Amino acid sequence: HLRARRQEGPGSEQTGIADGEGRLILEHTCRQRGEMWLDVPGAEPPARLSFYAAPPDLWARRPLRCDFHIHTYYSDGRRSPAHMLVRGRELGLDAAVITDHNRYPPSLEAMAAAERLGLNLVTGPGEEVSGPNWHIVSIGADAAIYDLGVQRGVFEGQAEWQYEALRWAIEATQAHGGRAYLAHPYWSVQRGYHLPSPWFDRVLEEGILDGVELLGDVHHENNFRSLARYFDFCAAGGRLPIVGNSDTHRSAHTYGSYWTLAWAEEPALESVLAAIADGWSVACTTAGRVSAGNGHQLSAYGSFELVDYAYWLEEQFFPEHDRLCAQEALLAYRALE
């Protein structure tokens, strides 16, 4: 008996063939996307199988958990770049980039460590270009953006307090082949929001960002402010790629509680970044959500179809994925000792 979760009515009866190895072969054309339930009568114990019907453009892509905002002891973190990558794999990440404050070399050290360890983790160059009242997560650039700004006098005197310095950091990242994501737009500091809200409005209107950090290590209500601003922007006809990042500073902290789920054509950094740019991503978190069974619950934000698929993957795919990731990380930890 086959039924679509989104379907009205009782579903339909289907006839399958069991092969000599005990596999059930069933051919069916799904005319509705989403989760499908297949109940197998006579099975002991009674069996309900779940699969997801997706259009070819989505089905051909790989769901990858990504975190593009990670600190180490080279800035205000606590552990080495290598340790943070292995820890990310242990937590089930498929892509992770080190982004120390105004420090590009730690990300290169992390890339070398991942290659040395044979870690099945997409990584690449990055840094958090940090001004007094703005932060840009620069991912994939082939140059140290903050260092370039210093060399060119962008941050001299009070210039770094100006909107033009923020815009320069975005455009310089892009000029060097990277993607610029605005970090924690509603991070609260003593004077108010770290990023002046008129600057956030302006950078959205100018359309120069590669994306915004929709979820991250800020107060719970400030993540909801980011979400509300994003949905208002989209409702007004705007388009904005989204990411979720942990902004973690140590092995625990927020690591594994905030991430981007991106559907990429292949497990490579440029493919992941292109997927985010093309709208194939949702921002995810388990922070602050605990079920009645004391397990963490997923909150995912983005387009309905991707969010719907994300919840199915969280239940049906990622548990086994995470188990294998943890085994790989255990071997990598031994290699680090």
Secondary structure, DSSP 4 states (H G I P E B T S, - for coil): -EEETT--SS-B----EE-TTS-EE-----SS-EEEEEEETT-SS-EEEEEEE--HHHHTSEEEEEEEEE--TTTT-SS-HHHHHHHHHHTT-SEEEE-BBTB-HHHHHHHHHHHHHT---B---EEEEEETTEEEEEES-SS-HHHHHHHTTTTSTTGGGSHHHHHHHHHHHHHTT-EEEE--TT-EETTEESS-HHHHHHHHHHT--SEEEEE-SS-HHHHHHHHHHHHHHHHTT----EEE---BSSSSTTTTTEEEEEEESSSSHHHHHHHHHTT-EEEEE-TT-B-TTS-B--EEES-HHHHHHHHHHHHHTHHHHHHHHHHHHHHHHHHH-
